Amino acid sequence: MKRIPVPSHEGSTSDRLLGWARGKWKRLLAIFLLVAHVAGALTSVRAVMEVRTPQGTIAWVFALNTVPYVSVPAYWVFGRSKFEGYVLARRKDLAATTPVHQGYLTRLGEEGFLADPVFEHSRVVEKLARMPFTLGNDAEILIDGEETYRSIFEGIERARDYILVEFYIIRKDDTGAELKRRLIEKAREGVRVHVLYDEIGSPEMDGSSLAGLQEAGVEVLRFNSTQGRTNRWQLNFRNHRKIVVVDGRTAWVGGLNIGDEYRGLDPKFGAWRDTHVKVTGPVVHGVQVAFLEDWHWASGQLLSLDWDPEAAPSGANRKALALPTGPADSLETCTLFFLTAINTAKERLWLTSPYFVPDEQIISALQLAALRGVDVRVLLPDKTDSRLVQLSGWSYLEDLEKVGIQVYRYKKGLMHQKVMLIDDDYCTIGTANFDNRSFRLNFEITMAFADRELSGRVREMLEEDFAHSEPVTSRQLKAKGFWFRFAVRAARLMAPIL
């Protein structure tokens, strides 16, 4: 007799379990996609209200509604251009610091340190800075790491009352250890020492790095840009300032952080080209105002500092101004400052920046300057620590050279300085790059000098840099392969978040 096969109940149960599991995951996936698209739609409403440019708004809205599971978290980390929690807190900070600030400005007038209008549009710059150009200052240009650190460390050694230190990057290497040792020695002598660092830029400032400083009485704080309910996940804002102030009488500002690479000791980067400036005179208090407000944000403390302006001991009478800028400003202060400087130029505009990713209004201003007959030169690094920035920089060549703007690439190592020369009597040295991050997302500080002699020194320095550079043109880009040129255009699309 032929046996009739009996269905396996065990196999049927496995199939049913597998089908149930698949159904459950499909339901969970459907719920996830629904929630993601709802979140994308709601976030796109916020993007319409917040994003600065129409192009950026369109890009974010498209991404938020097509791939929300990627773009929603990206927007909350990178999409915002205003530091909301900081804006509100800064208003409270200003309520606390404004009397100090106003008292300093009053004393400047009483002591005769206020400068008359120093150049066309200088009053615009003063309104942006909320501080005037002052008389009675001196400035020393410091070229590269060894010269800069030697000057800073000698200044720290002479401190008698207080030392203010603020850097984006502080490394746990030999240079960082030397700074730490010197600060500890001064703290043990009874000098007040306050150190402020950016937690994103200085991940090496951990427990072991802080212990010795704190035990010696040094007050160390991270800037804490994520404090406040609305900024908890916002990693886009950085305190990019590099400041040292000693006793309210001497200050250092410029492109160098604290690390061995800035001395040219990192084989990955090799020689490191950078510029800092040491200032004395009433303008030091302008730098001190920036530190005071940053410290108040990080700690809630209002430091007791010296605010009596004094002329530079050298007897020099240079006109100078300190311009702190940041995402909490009611206007795009950094952008407006550089636009004003470009529009002021009549004969010469030489600028250097390791990160050159300008937006259309900056490009247009540079083009207009060239069309006015201004000698416009842009000096960029041939070697950089950001491949995206390097690629993006190539994309501006055609726009610049069509009006006669000359672009050079520095060949003698990595160039990191942020310097600008306008005509023969106006120059700037600071921390701000020519990119979206410095213009709108970072806390920066720029020193502006209306002084023919100092500008002449800057010109000599830049001429030496141009001697170690080579001109670059769009023909060189066109000679490269398709995929390189494609990468250049793609990198430019990333300009808003570079």
C-alpha positions in Angstrom: 0.0 0.0 0.0 1.3 3.5 -1.0 2.0 5.7 2.1 0.5 9.2 2.0 2.9 11.8 3.4 1.8 13.6 6.5 2.5 17.4 6.7 5.1 18.3 9.3 3.6 20.4 12.1 7.1 21.3 13.2 7.9 22.9 9.9 4.7 24.8 9.8 5.3 26.3 13.3 8.8 27.5 12.2 7.3 29.1 9.1 4.7 30.8 11.2 7.3 32.2 13.6 9.4 33.4 10.8 6.5 35.1 9.1 5.5 36.7 12.4 9.0 38.0 13.0 9.1 39.4 9.4 5.8 41.0 9.9 6.9 42.6 13.2 10.1 44.0 11.6 8.1 45.4 8.7 5.7 47.1 11.2 8.6 48.5 13.2 10.3 49.7 10.0 7.1 51.3 8.8 6.7 53.1 12.2 10.3 54.2 12.1 10.0 55.6 8.5 6.7 57.4 9.5 8.3 59.0 12.5 11.4 60.0 10.6 9.4 61.6 7.8 7.2 63.5 10.3 10.3 64.7 12.1 11.8 65.7 8.7 8.7 67.6 7.8 8.6 69.4 11.2 12.3 70.1 11.1 12.0 71.5 7.5 9.6 74.1 8.9 12.3 75.1 11.4 14.9 75.2 8.5 12.7 77.6 6.5 12.6 79.9 9.5 16.3 79.6 10.5 18.6 78.9 7.5 20.4 82.0 6.4 20.3 81.6 2.5 17.6 80.5 0.1 20.0 78.0 -1.4 20.7 76.5 2.0 17.1 76.4 2.9 16.1 74.6 -0.3 18.9 72.0 0.2 17.9 71.3 3.8 14.2 71.1 3.1 14.8 68.7 0.2 17.1 66.5 2.3 14.9 66.6 5.4 11.9 65.3 3.4 13.7 62.7 1.3 16.2 61.2 3.6 15.1 62.4 7.1 16.7 59.5 9.0 20.1 61.0 8.0 19.4 64.7 7.6 17.3 65.3 10.8 20.2 64.5 13.2 22.6 66.2 10.8 20.5 69.4 10.9 20.3 69.5 14.7 24.1 69.1 14.9 25.2 71.2 11.9 22.2 73.1 10.5 21.7 76.0 12.8 23.6 79.2 12.3 22.5 81.0 15.5 23.7 80.1 19.0 20.2 80.5 20.6 21.1 79.6 24.1 24.2 81.8 24.0 22.2 84.8 22.6 19.9 84.7 25.6 22.7 84.1 28.1 24.9 86.7 26.4 22.2 89.3 27.0 22.4 88.5 30.7 26.2 88.5 30.5 26.2 91.9 28.9 23.9 93.2 31.7 26.7 92.1 34.1 29.7 93.1 32.0 28.4 96.2 30.3 29.1 98.5 33.3 32.7 97.3 33.2 32.9 97.8 29.5 31.3 101.3 29.6 33.6 102.3 32.4 36.6 101.4 30.3 35.2 103.4 27.3 34.7 106.4 29.6 38.2 106.2 30.9 39.5 106.0 27.3 37.9 109.4 26.6 39.0 110.9 29.8 42.6 109.9 29.2 42.7 111.0 25.6 43.1 107.6 24.0 40.2 107.8 21.5 41.4 108.1 17.9 39.7 110.4 15.3 38.3 108.6 12.2 41.4 106.7 11.0 40.2 105.7 7.5 37.1 105.5 5.4 34.4 103.4 7.1 36.4 103.2 10.4 33.3 104.2 12.3 31.5 101.2 10.8 34.2 99.0 12.2 34.0 100.6 15.6 30.2 100.0 15.7 30.7 96.4 14.8 33.4 95.9 17.5 31.4 98.0 20.1 34.9 99.5 20.8 36.8 102.4 19.3 40.2 102.6 17.6 42.5 103.7 20.4 45.8 105.7 20.5 48.9 104.9 22.4 49.4 101.3 21.4 52.4 99.3 20.2 52.4 96.0 18.3 55.1 93.4 17.6 54.6 90.9 14.8 55.5 87.4 15.8 56.4 85.0 13.0 56.0 81.3 13.5 55.8 79.1 16.6 59.2 79.5 18.3 59.1 83.3 18.2 55.5 83.4 19.4 55.8 80.9 22.2 59.0 82.6 23.4 57.2 85.9 23.6 54.2 84.5 25.4 56.2 82.5 27.9 58.4 85.5 28.7 55.2 87.6 29.2 53.8 84.9 31.5 57.1 85.0 33.5 56.7 88.8 34.1 53.1 88.5 35.3 52.4 89.9 38.7 48.6 90.1 39.1 46.8 87.8 36.7 47.1 85.7 33.5 44.2 85.0 31.1 44.6 82.1 28.6 42.1 81.1 26.0 42.8 78.7 23.1 40.9 76.6 20.8 43.5 73.8 20.9 45.7 72.9 23.9 47.7 69.7 23.3 49.1 67.3 25.8 52.5 67.4 24.3 55.8 69.1 25.1 54.5 72.6 24.2 51.3 72.0 26.2 53.4 70.7 29.1 55.7 73.8 29.0 52.7 76.1 29.2 51.2 74.1 32.0 54.5 74.2 34.0 54.8 77.9 33.6 51.2 78.6 34.6 51.6 76.3 37.7 54.7 78.2 38.8 52.9 81.6 38.5 49.9 80.3 40.4 52.1 79.1 43.2 53.6 82.6 43.4 50.1 84.0 44.0 49.3 85.2 40.5 45.7 84.6 39.5 45.6 82.3 36.4 42.4 81.6 34.4 42.5 79.1 31.5 39.6 78.7 29.0 39.6 76.0 26.3 37.2 74.7 23.7 36.1 71.2 24.5 35.8 70.1 20.9 39.2 71.5 19.9 40.9 70.3 23.0 39.9 66.7 23.7 43.2 66.1 25.4 42.3 68.4 28.3 41.2 65.5 30.4 41.5 64.7 34.1 45.2 64.1 34.1 45.9 67.3 32.2 43.7 69.4 34.5 44.7 67.9 37.9 48.1 69.6 38.3 46.7 73.0 37.2 43.8 72.8 39.5 45.9 71.6 42.5 48.1 74.7 42.0 45.1 77.0 42.1 44.7 77.6 38.3 41.1 78.0 37.4 40.4 75.9 34.3 37.1 75.8 32.4 35.9 74.5 29.1 33.9 77.0 27.0 30.9 74.6 27.1 29.1 75.7 24.0 26.5 73.0 24.5 25.2 74.3 27.8 21.5 75.3 27.6 18.5 73.1 26.7 18.4 74.2 23.0 22.2 73.6 22.5 22.6 70.2 24.1 23.3 68.4 20.8 24.7 71.4 18.9 28.3 70.7 18.1 28.6 73.3 15.3 29.8 76.3 17.4 33.4 76.5 18.5 35.5 79.0 20.5 38.3 79.5 18.0 40.0 82.4 19.8 43.6 82.4 20.8 44.2 84.9 23.5 46.7 85.5 26.3 46.5 88.6 28.5 49.0 89.5 31.3 48.0 92.0 34.0 45.8 93.9 31.6 49.0 95.4 30.1 50.0 93.0 27.3 48.0 90.7 25.1 48.8 88.1 22.4 46.4 87.2 19.5 46.9 85.3 16.3 46.8 82.0 14.5 48.7 79.7 16.8 47.2 77.3 19.2 49.2 75.4 21.8 50.8 72.3 20.3 54.1 70.9 18.9 52.8 71.0 15.3 52.8 74.8 15.6 56.5 74.6 16.1 56.9 72.5 13.0 57.6 69.4 15.0 54.9 67.2 13.6 56.2 65.2 10.6 52.7 65.0 9.2 52.6 68.7 8.6 56.3 69.7 8.6 57.2 73.4 8.7 54.4 75.5 10.0 53.9 79.1 8.8 51.9 81.2 11.2 51.6 84.8 12.5 50.7 86.2 16.0 50.8 89.7 17.3 51.8 91.1 20.7 50.1 94.3 21.7 50.5 96.8 24.5 48.5 99.9 25.3 44.8 100.6 25.7 43.8 98.1 23.0 44.8 95.3 25.4 41.6 95.9 27.3 39.6 95.3 24.1 41.1 91.8 24.1 40.3 91.5 27.8 36.6 92.3 27.2 36.4 89.3 24.9 37.9 87.0 27.6 35.7 88.5 30.3 32.5 87.8 28.4 33.6 84.2 27.4 34.6 83.5 31.0 31.3 84.8 32.3 29.4 82.5 29.9 31.4 79.5 30.9 31.4 80.1 34.7 28.8 82.8 35.6 31.7 84.6 37.3 32.6 88.3 36.7 36.3 88.5 37.0 37.9 91.4 38.8 40.5 92.8 36.3 42.4 95.9 35.7 40.6 98.4 33.5 42.7 101.6 33.7 44.2 102.2 30.3 47.8 103.0 29.9 49.9 104.0 26.9 52.4 101.4 25.6 55.7 101.6 27.5 57.6 101.9 24.3 56.0 105.3 23.6 54.6 104.2 20.3 51.3 105.7 19.2 49.7 103.1 16.9 46.0 103.2 16.3 44.5 99.8 17.1 41.2 98.0 17.7 40.2 94.5 18.9 37.2 93.0 17.2 35.6 89.9 18.9 33.0 88.2 16.7 30.7 85.2 17.1 27.4 83.5 16.4 25.7 85.3 19.3 26.2 88.7 17.6 22.9 90.4 16.4 24.6 91.0 13.0 27.0 88.8 11.1 29.8 90.9 12.5 32.8 89.0 11.1 31.3 89.0 7.6 30.5 92.7 7.7 34.0 93.5 9.0 35.8 91.8 6.2 33.3 93.2 3.6 34.1 96.7 5.0 37.8 96.0 4.8 37.6 94.8 1.2 35.5 97.8 0.2 38.0 100.2 1.8 40.9 99.0 -0.3 42.0 101.5 -3.0 45.5 100.2 -4.1 46.2 96.9 -2.4 44.4 94.0 -0.8 46.5 91.0 0.1 45.0 88.3 2.2 46.1 85.0 3.6 43.9 82.2 4.9 44.5 78.4 5.4 40.7 77.9 4.9 39.4 79.9 1.9 35.8 78.9 1.4 34.0 82.3 0.9 30.4 82.8 0.0 29.1 84.8 -3.0 29.1 88.2 -1.3 32.8 87.9 -0.4 33.6 86.8 -3.9 31.7 89.7 -5.3 33.4 92.2 -3.0 36.8 90.8 -4.1 35.8 91.1 -7.7 34.6 94.7 -7.3 37.9 95.6 -5.6 39.9 94.1 -8.6 37.6 96.0 -11.0 38.4 99.2 -9.1 42.1 98.6 -10.0 43.1 97.2 -6.6 46.0 94.7 -6.5 44.1 91.7 -5.0 46.2 88.7 -4.0 45.0 85.6 -2.2 47.7 83.4 -0.5 46.6 79.9 0.3 48.4 76.8 1.6 49.5 74.1 -0.8 49.4 71.6 2.0 46.4 71.7 4.4 45.0 69.6 7.3 41.6 69.6 5.6 41.2 67.8 2.2 37.6 69.1 1.7 38.8 72.7 2.2 41.7 72.2 -0.1 39.5 70.8 -2.8 36.9 73.6 -2.4 39.6 76.2 -2.7 40.2 75.1 -6.3 36.6 75.9 -7.3 37.0 79.7 -6.8 40.0 80.1 -9.2 37.9 80.9 -12.3 35.7 83.4 -10.5 38.8 85.2 -9.2 41.1 85.2 -12.1 38.5 86.5 -14.6 38.9 90.0 -13.0 42.7 89.7 -12.5 42.8 88.4 -8.9 46.0 86.5 -8.3 46.0 83.3 -6.3 49.1 81.8 -4.8 49.8 78.5 -3.0 52.4 78.5 -0.3 55.0 75.8 -0.8 57.3 76.0 2.2 55.2 73.9 4.6 51.7 74.4 6.0 50.5 78.0 6.1 48.0 78.7 8.9 48.2 82.5 9.3 45.1 84.8 9.0 46.5 88.2 7.9 45.2 91.0 5.6 46.9 94.1 4.2 44.8 96.9 2.9 46.7 99.7 1.0 49.8 100.9 2.8 48.5 101.8 6.2 45.9 99.3 7.4 46.3 95.6 8.4 44.7 92.9 10.4 46.0 89.8 12.3 43.7 87.4 14.0 42.0 84.0 14.3 39.3 84.2 11.6 39.5 82.3 8.3 37.8 83.2 5.1 35.1 80.6 5.4 31.5 80.1 6.7 32.7 78.7 10.0 34.7 81.7 11.0 32.2 84.2 9.6 29.1 82.7 11.2 29.8 79.7 13.5 33.0 80.4 15.4 33.9 82.8 18.2 36.9 84.7 16.7 38.9 87.8 17.4 40.7 90.0 14.9 43.2 92.8 15.7 43.0 95.8 13.3 45.8 98.4 13.0 45.7 101.7 11.2 49.5 102.3 11.1 51.7 102.8 8.1 54.9 101.5 9.8 53.3 98.3 11.1 51.6 97.8 7.7 54.9 98.1 6.0 56.3 95.3 8.2 53.3 93.1 7.3 53.9 93.9 3.6 57.6 92.8 3.9 56.4 89.6 5.7 53.9 88.8 3.0 56.3 89.5 0.2 58.6 86.9 1.7 55.7 84.5 1.8 54.9 85.1 -1.8 58.5 84.4 -2.6 58.0 80.9 -1.3 54.7 80.5 -3.2 53.6 79.7 -6.8 50.7 81.2 -8.7 47.8 78.8 -9.4 45.3 79.2 -12.3 42.1 77.5 -13.5 44.1 76.0 -16.4 45.8 73.8 -13.8 42.5 72.6 -12.6 41.2 71.9 -16.1 44.3 69.9 -16.8 43.4 67.5 -13.9 41.3 64.4 -14.3 37.5 64.4 -14.4 37.1 62.9 -10.9 39.3 65.5 -9.3 37.3 68.3 -10.9 34.1 66.5 -9.8 35.5 66.3 -6.2 36.3 70.0 -6.4 32.7 70.9 -7.3 31.3 68.5 -4.7 33.5 70.0 -2.0 32.2 73.4 -2.8 28.7 72.2 -2.1 29.9 71.5 1.4 31.0 75.1 2.0 28.3 76.0 4.5 29.5 73.4 7.0 33.2 73.3 6.3 
